[in-house]
Amino acid sequence: MQHERLTHFREILRYVPGFRDRVFVIAVDGAVVEDDNFPNLLLDIALLRSLSIRVALVHGAAHQIKRYAELVKITPSDLDGTGITDRETLNVAITAANRVSHEILEGLTANDLRAACPNAVVAHPAGILGGVDHLFTGKVERVDTALLQTLLEHDIVPVIPPIGIDGAGASYRLNSDAVAVEIAKSLRAVKLVYLNTEGGVRDATGVIRQLTVQEGEALVKKHRAERPTETLTKLAHAVRAAKEGVERIHIIDGREQEGLLGEVFSNEGIGTLIHANEYQAIRAAQKKDVRAVFGLIQQGVENDELVKRTRAELEKIIGDYFVFEVDRNPVACAALHVYPEQNMAELASVFVDERYENQGIGAKLIRFAEDEARRRGLAKVFALSTQAIGYFVQKGYALGTPDDLPPARREKYEQHKRKSQVLVKALA
């Protein structure tokens, strides 16, 4: 256990330089605030602050509004700030939101964190939508960014409720997910984290770990006719946030212990990441990558997928390699060894860390290598495989023989005696 914690701490420290003095906006559903894990979540936030990461908290209150409405024996006209909010519901929403804000302030204080609940969200009425007056439902008109930045600069955590106030002092019920987007945009946050009770976006195989803006948008459109789940609603807001400048948006289960840290300080995370920038990238390997590439190759050797290389051998030819990064960490590799006299290149050492399998990374590496070979004016690419023969055939490779190999490569092929299948692809 101690060893695991030490490893986890080292993992965290690797990310800290890139996040120091940057802003995370954390959006917490009201139901998460009442969960047994909430004190642990506040400890995680305290850790973020200790690492000089600035945090702004936005919270919902639908869970509490429902309960308070039952106590005063009214039927709320709206729970999440998207429908019609009548006067009675607004009063209940203000009471519930104030209670949630206070619980959060109590928890932050217990963790030696200074916090404040500012009037930083200026709202206006949503108005008449579809011919229906939405009464006291509002929209964010603007965010008092200067106020929030002043708080953050003085190490004060802003706690922002789903209630906005207009210039005349009137209050309006807001959707907390939408508020979080506006806060993240105004503070130029590097991360917006949604904490709910459903977890990340799912498909038939489980939680989808990463989605591009385009993929997220397609999912929202696909399920638009269905009754929207909490997670899909958050996905729609995440897509908008990404389009409007927030680099990375996470949707995770706020009830999971150390879930927040596990999501933002690890490559794979526990929920769904929606990213607008080039989160995943292929680049040429450098000397600093020798250790990571060697580790990947060793995994392949143990699985009898790759030929064994010593670290010294790898150092000499590291310029032939390229790596696939996730959050600046190499999680896959491949090499392109050129034989200029035969106008050919070998695609070799293609390997993806098992944690990132079945995400299309191998296919991206192969396409990248082929494009690089075309850029160099080469006529053919060949590969040797013992286990992925069918995969290469699907990618347009034809079964070949050792006679198709350049003489120098054929000599090595005969020495290894692995009897790998030769696969060849002509480059158009």
C-alpha positions as CSV (number, residue, x, y, z in Angstrom):
1,M,0.0,0.0,0.0
2,Q,2.8,2.4,0.9
3,H,4.6,1.6,-2.4
4,E,1.4,2.3,-4.3
5,R,0.9,5.7,-2.6
6,L,4.5,6.6,-3.3
7,T,4.1,5.8,-7.0
8,H,0.8,7.8,-7.1
9,F,2.6,10.8,-5.5
10,R,5.3,10.6,-8.0
11,E,2.7,10.5,-10.8
12,I,1.1,13.7,-9.4
13,L,4.4,15.5,-9.2
14,R,5.1,14.8,-12.8
15,Y,2.0,16.9,-13.8
16,V,2.5,19.8,-11.3
17,P,4.8,22.1,-13.3
18,G,2.3,22.3,-16.1
19,F,-0.6,23.2,-13.8
20,R,1.1,25.5,-11.3
21,D,-0.8,28.8,-11.0
22,R,-3.3,27.7,-13.5
23,V,-7.1,27.4,-12.8
24,F,-9.2,24.3,-12.4
25,V,-13.0,24.8,-12.4
26,I,-14.7,22.0,-10.5
27,A,-18.4,21.7,-10.9
28,V,-20.0,19.6,-8.2
29,D,-23.6,18.2,-8.4
30,G,-25.7,18.7,-5.2
31,A,-26.0,14.9,-4.8
32,V,-22.2,14.6,-4.6
33,V,-22.1,17.2,-1.8
34,E,-24.2,14.9,0.3
35,D,-22.3,11.8,-0.5
36,D,-20.1,10.1,2.1
37,N,-17.1,10.7,-0.2
38,F,-17.4,14.5,-0.2
39,P,-15.0,15.0,2.7
40,N,-12.4,13.1,0.7
41,L,-13.1,15.2,-2.3
42,L,-12.4,18.3,-0.2
43,L,-9.1,16.8,0.8
44,D,-8.3,16.4,-2.9
45,I,-9.1,20.0,-3.5
46,A,-6.8,21.0,-0.5
47,L,-4.0,19.0,-2.2
48,L,-4.6,20.9,-5.5
49,R,-4.3,24.2,-3.6
50,S,-1.1,23.0,-1.8
51,L,0.4,22.4,-5.3
52,S,-0.3,26.0,-6.3
53,I,-3.3,25.0,-8.5
54,R,-6.0,27.6,-8.3
55,V,-9.5,26.2,-7.8
56,A,-13.0,27.7,-8.4
57,L,-16.0,25.6,-7.3
58,V,-19.4,25.7,-9.0
59,H,-22.1,23.6,-7.4
60,G,-25.6,22.4,-8.3
61,A,-28.6,22.0,-6.0
62,A,-31.2,19.9,-7.8
63,H,-30.9,17.2,-5.2
64,Q,-31.5,19.6,-2.4
65,I,-34.3,21.5,-4.2
66,K,-36.2,18.3,-4.5
67,R,-35.9,17.6,-0.8
68,Y,-36.7,21.1,0.3
69,A,-39.7,21.2,-1.9
70,E,-41.1,18.1,-0.3
71,L,-40.6,19.7,3.2
72,V,-42.6,22.8,2.3
73,K,-45.1,20.6,0.3
74,I,-44.7,22.2,-3.1
75,T,-44.1,20.6,-6.5
76,P,-41.1,22.4,-8.0
77,S,-41.7,23.7,-11.5
78,D,-38.0,23.0,-12.4
79,L,-35.1,21.2,-10.8
80,D,-32.0,21.9,-12.9
81,G,-32.4,25.5,-14.1
82,T,-33.4,24.7,-17.6
83,G,-37.2,24.7,-17.4
84,I,-39.7,27.2,-16.0
85,T,-39.0,28.5,-12.6
86,D,-42.0,29.9,-10.7
87,R,-41.7,32.2,-7.6
88,E,-42.2,29.3,-5.2
89,T,-39.5,27.2,-6.9
90,L,-37.1,30.1,-7.0
91,N,-37.5,30.6,-3.2
92,V,-36.8,26.9,-2.6
93,A,-33.8,27.0,-5.0
94,I,-32.3,30.0,-3.1
95,T,-32.7,28.3,0.2
96,A,-31.3,25.0,-1.1
97,A,-28.4,26.6,-2.9
98,N,-27.5,28.7,0.1
99,R,-27.4,25.6,2.2
100,V,-25.1,23.7,-0.2
101,S,-22.8,26.7,-0.5
102,H,-22.6,26.8,3.3
103,E,-21.8,23.1,3.5
104,I,-19.0,23.6,1.0
105,L,-17.6,26.6,3.0
106,E,-17.7,24.5,6.2
107,G,-15.8,21.7,4.5
108,L,-13.2,23.9,3.0
109,T,-12.7,25.7,6.3
110,A,-12.2,22.3,8.0
111,N,-9.3,21.8,5.5
112,D,-7.7,25.1,6.3
113,L,-8.8,26.7,3.0
114,R,-10.1,30.2,2.7
115,A,-13.3,30.5,0.6
116,A,-16.0,33.0,-0.3
117,C,-19.3,32.9,-2.1
118,P,-19.2,36.0,-4.4
119,N,-21.9,37.7,-6.4
120,A,-19.7,37.2,-9.5
121,V,-22.4,35.8,-11.9
122,V,-24.6,38.5,-13.4
123,A,-27.8,37.0,-14.9
124,H,-30.7,38.1,-17.0
125,P,-34.1,36.4,-17.6
126,A,-34.2,33.5,-20.1
127,G,-37.4,35.1,-21.3
128,I,-40.0,33.7,-23.6
129,L,-38.8,30.5,-25.2
130,G,-41.0,28.5,-27.6
131,G,-43.8,30.9,-26.7
132,V,-43.5,30.1,-23.0
133,D,-42.3,32.6,-20.3
134,H,-39.7,30.9,-18.2
135,L,-40.3,33.4,-15.4
136,F,-37.4,33.2,-12.9
137,T,-35.1,30.9,-15.0
138,G,-32.1,32.9,-16.1
139,K,-29.1,32.9,-18.3
140,V,-25.6,34.1,-17.5
141,E,-25.2,37.6,-18.9
142,R,-21.6,38.0,-17.8
143,V,-19.1,36.9,-15.2
144,D,-17.2,39.4,-12.9
145,T,-13.9,38.0,-13.9
146,A,-11.9,40.6,-12.0
147,L,-13.6,39.7,-8.7
148,L,-12.9,36.0,-9.2
149,Q,-9.3,36.6,-10.1
150,T,-8.8,38.8,-7.1
151,L,-10.1,36.0,-4.9
152,L,-7.8,33.4,-6.6
153,E,-4.8,35.6,-6.3
154,H,-5.3,35.9,-2.6
155,D,-5.7,32.1,-2.2
156,I,-9.4,32.3,-1.7
157,V,-11.6,29.6,-3.3
158,P,-14.7,31.0,-5.0
159,V,-17.8,29.0,-4.3
160,I,-20.4,29.8,-7.0
161,P,-24.0,28.7,-6.6
162,P,-26.6,28.2,-9.4
163,I,-28.2,31.5,-8.7
164,G,-27.5,34.7,-10.6
165,I,-28.5,38.3,-9.9
166,D,-29.3,41.0,-12.4
167,G,-28.3,44.7,-12.1
168,A,-31.6,45.5,-10.3
169,G,-30.9,42.9,-7.6
170,A,-33.4,40.3,-8.8
171,S,-32.4,36.6,-8.5
172,Y,-32.7,33.9,-11.2
173,R,-32.3,30.2,-11.1
174,L,-29.4,29.0,-13.3
175,N,-28.2,25.7,-14.7
176,S,-25.0,24.9,-12.8
177,D,-23.4,23.1,-15.7
178,A,-23.9,26.1,-17.9
179,V,-22.5,28.4,-15.1
180,A,-19.4,26.2,-14.9
181,V,-18.7,26.7,-18.6
182,E,-18.9,30.5,-18.3
183,I,-16.7,30.5,-15.2
184,A,-14.1,28.3,-17.0
185,K,-14.1,30.5,-20.0
186,S,-13.8,33.7,-18.0
187,L,-10.9,32.4,-15.9
188,R,-9.2,30.7,-18.9
189,A,-9.2,27.5,-16.9
190,V,-7.0,24.6,-18.2
191,K,-9.5,22.1,-16.8
192,L,-13.2,22.0,-16.2
193,V,-14.2,18.9,-14.1
194,Y,-17.8,17.8,-13.8
195,L,-18.4,15.6,-10.7
196,N,-21.7,13.7,-10.9
197,T,-23.3,10.5,-9.6
198,E,-23.3,8.7,-13.0
199,G,-19.7,8.8,-14.0
200,G,-18.3,9.3,-17.4
201,V,-19.9,8.8,-20.8
202,R,-20.5,5.1,-21.6
203,D,-21.0,2.9,-24.5
204,A,-21.5,-0.9,-24.7
205,T,-18.0,-1.6,-23.6
206,G,-17.9,0.7,-20.6
207,V,-16.7,4.3,-19.9
208,I,-15.3,6.1,-22.9
209,R,-12.0,7.5,-21.7
210,Q,-11.5,10.2,-24.4
211,L,-13.6,12.0,-26.9
212,T,-12.7,14.7,-29.3
213,V,-15.1,17.6,-29.7
214,Q,-16.4,16.1,-32.9
215,E,-17.0,12.7,-31.3
216,G,-18.7,14.2,-28.3
217,E,-21.0,16.3,-30.6
218,A,-21.9,13.2,-32.6
219,L,-22.8,11.3,-29.4
220,V,-25.0,14.2,-28.3
221,K,-26.8,14.3,-31.6
222,K,-27.2,10.5,-31.7
223,H,-29.0,10.5,-28.4
224,R,-30.9,13.8,-28.7
225,A,-34.3,12.1,-29.2
226,E,-33.9,10.1,-26.0
227,R,-34.5,11.3,-22.5
228,P,-31.2,13.1,-21.7
229,T,-29.2,11.5,-18.9
230,E,-27.2,13.6,-16.5
231,T,-24.0,12.6,-18.2
232,L,-25.2,13.3,-21.7
233,T,-26.4,16.8,-20.6
234,K,-22.9,17.4,-19.2
235,L,-21.4,16.2,-22.4
236,A,-23.3,18.8,-24.3
237,H,-22.0,21.5,-22.1
238,A,-18.5,20.0,-22.3
239,V,-18.6,20.1,-26.1
240,R,-19.6,23.8,-25.9
241,A,-16.8,24.6,-23.4
242,A,-14.3,22.9,-25.7
243,K,-15.5,24.8,-28.7
244,E,-15.2,28.1,-26.8
245,G,-11.7,27.7,-25.5
246,V,-11.5,25.4,-22.5
247,E,-8.8,22.9,-23.3
248,R,-9.9,19.8,-21.4
249,I,-13.2,18.9,-19.8
250,H,-13.6,15.8,-17.5
251,I,-16.8,14.0,-16.5
252,I,-16.3,11.7,-13.6
253,D,-18.1,10.1,-10.7
254,G,-17.7,12.3,-7.7
255,R,-18.4,9.5,-5.3
256,E,-15.3,7.6,-6.2
257,Q,-12.5,7.9,-3.6
258,E,-9.5,9.8,-5.0
259,G,-11.5,10.0,-8.3
260,L,-10.6,13.7,-8.9
261,L,-6.8,13.1,-8.4
262,G,-7.0,9.9,-10.4
263,E,-8.6,11.8,-13.3
264,V,-6.4,14.8,-13.5
265,F,-3.1,13.3,-12.5
266,S,-3.0,10.1,-14.6
267,N,-2.8,9.2,-18.2
268,E,-5.8,6.9,-18.4
269,G,-8.1,8.6,-15.8
270,I,-11.3,7.2,-14.4
271,G,-14.0,9.1,-16.4
272,T,-14.3,10.7,-19.8
273,L,-12.1,13.4,-21.1
274,I,-13.4,15.8,-23.8
275,H,-10.5,17.6,-25.5
276,A,-10.4,20.5,-28.0
277,N,-6.6,20.7,-28.5
278,E,-4.4,18.1,-29.9
279,Y,-4.4,16.1,-26.7
280,Q,-2.9,13.0,-28.3
281,A,0.1,13.6,-30.6
282,I,2.7,11.6,-32.6
283,R,6.2,13.0,-32.7
284,A,9.7,12.0,-33.4
285,A,11.4,10.2,-30.5
286,Q,14.3,12.0,-28.8
287,K,17.1,10.8,-26.5
288,K,15.0,11.6,-23.5
289,D,12.5,9.0,-24.7
290,V,14.9,6.1,-24.8
291,R,13.8,4.8,-21.3
292,A,10.0,5.0,-22.2
293,V,10.5,3.4,-25.6
294,F,12.7,0.7,-24.2
295,G,10.0,0.0,-21.6
296,L,7.3,-0.3,-24.3
297,I,9.6,-2.6,-26.4
298,Q,10.2,-4.8,-23.4
299,Q,6.4,-5.3,-23.0
300,G,6.3,-6.4,-26.6
301,V,9.2,-8.8,-26.1
302,E,7.5,-10.4,-23.1
303,N,4.4,-10.9,-25.2
304,D,6.6,-12.4,-28.0
305,E,5.4,-9.6,-30.3
306,L,8.7,-7.8,-30.8
307,V,12.3,-8.7,-31.3
308,K,14.5,-8.0,-28.2
309,R,16.7,-4.9,-28.3
310,T,19.3,-3.8,-25.8
311,R,19.1,-0.3,-24.5
312,A,22.4,0.5,-26.1
313,E,21.1,-0.7,-29.5
314,L,18.0,1.5,-29.1
315,E,20.1,4.6,-28.2
316,K,21.9,4.3,-31.5
317,I,18.7,4.2,-33.6
318,I,16.3,6.3,-31.5
319,G,16.1,8.7,-34.4
320,D,14.2,6.1,-36.4
321,Y,11.4,6.0,-33.8
322,F,8.4,8.1,-33.1
323,V,6.1,8.0,-30.1
324,F,2.4,8.5,-29.5
325,E,1.9,10.8,-26.5
326,V,-1.0,11.1,-24.1
327,D,-0.6,14.2,-21.9
328,R,3.1,14.3,-22.9
329,N,3.7,10.7,-21.9
330,P,4.7,8.1,-24.5
331,V,2.2,5.3,-24.5
332,A,3.0,3.7,-27.9
333,C,5.9,3.6,-30.3
334,A,6.9,2.6,-33.8
335,A,10.0,2.8,-36.0
336,L,10.7,3.4,-39.6
337,H,14.0,2.0,-40.8
338,V,14.9,3.2,-44.3
339,Y,16.8,1.2,-46.9
340,P,17.5,3.8,-49.5
341,E,19.2,1.6,-52.1
342,Q,16.0,-0.5,-52.3
343,N,13.8,2.5,-52.0
344,M,12.0,0.8,-49.1
345,A,11.4,1.2,-45.4
346,E,10.6,-1.2,-42.6
347,L,7.8,-0.4,-40.3
348,A,9.0,-2.0,-37.0
349,S,8.5,-2.1,-33.2
350,V,4.8,-1.1,-33.4
351,F,3.6,-1.4,-29.8
352,V,0.8,0.1,-27.7
353,D,0.8,0.0,-23.9
354,E,-1.9,-2.4,-22.9
355,R,-3.8,0.3,-21.0
356,Y,-4.4,2.1,-24.4
357,E,-5.3,-0.9,-26.5
358,N,-8.4,-0.8,-28.7
359,Q,-8.4,2.9,-29.1
360,G,-7.0,3.1,-32.7
361,I,-3.6,4.2,-31.7
362,G,-1.8,1.4,-33.6
363,A,-3.6,2.4,-36.8
364,K,-2.6,6.0,-36.3
365,L,1.0,5.0,-35.9
366,I,1.0,2.9,-39.0
367,R,-0.7,5.7,-41.1
368,F,1.9,8.2,-39.7
369,A,4.8,5.9,-40.7
370,E,3.4,5.3,-44.2
371,D,2.8,9.1,-44.7
372,E,6.4,9.7,-43.6
373,A,7.7,7.1,-46.0
374,R,5.7,8.8,-48.8
375,R,7.1,12.1,-47.8
376,R,10.6,10.7,-48.3
377,G,9.7,9.4,-51.7
378,L,9.9,5.7,-50.9
379,A,8.1,3.2,-53.0
380,K,7.3,0.4,-50.5
381,V,6.9,-0.3,-46.8
382,F,7.4,-3.8,-45.3
383,A,6.7,-5.2,-41.9
384,L,7.5,-8.5,-40.1
385,S,4.9,-10.0,-37.8
386,T,4.2,-13.2,-36.0
387,Q,0.9,-12.2,-34.3
388,A,-0.7,-9.3,-36.2
389,I,-0.6,-10.7,-39.7
390,G,-4.4,-10.3,-40.3
391,Y,-4.3,-6.8,-38.9
392,F,-1.7,-5.7,-41.4
393,V,-3.5,-7.4,-44.3
394,Q,-6.6,-5.3,-43.3
395,K,-4.4,-2.2,-43.6
396,G,-3.6,-3.0,-47.2
397,Y,-0.4,-5.1,-46.8
398,A,0.1,-8.2,-49.0
399,L,1.8,-11.4,-47.9
400,G,5.4,-11.6,-49.1
401,T,8.4,-13.8,-48.7
402,P,12.0,-13.2,-47.4
403,D,13.0,-12.6,-51.0
404,D,11.1,-9.3,-50.8
405,L,13.4,-8.0,-48.1
406,P,16.5,-5.8,-48.7
407,P,19.6,-8.0,-48.5
408,A,20.8,-6.5,-45.2
409,R,17.4,-7.1,-43.6
410,R,17.1,-10.6,-45.0
411,E,20.4,-11.5,-43.4
412,K,19.1,-10.4,-39.9
413,Y,15.8,-12.2,-40.7
414,E,17.5,-15.5,-41.2
415,Q,19.7,-15.0,-38.1
416,H,16.7,-14.5,-35.8
417,K,14.9,-17.6,-37.0
418,R,11.5,-16.3,-35.8
419,K,9.9,-17.2,-39.1
420,S,8.0,-14.0,-39.1
421,Q,5.5,-13.4,-41.9
422,V,6.8,-10.7,-44.4
423,L,4.1,-8.2,-45.3
424,V,4.6,-5.6,-48.1
425,K,2.7,-2.5,-49.1
426,A,3.2,-0.4,-52.2
427,L,2.9,3.3,-51.5
428,A,0.7,5.2,-53.9
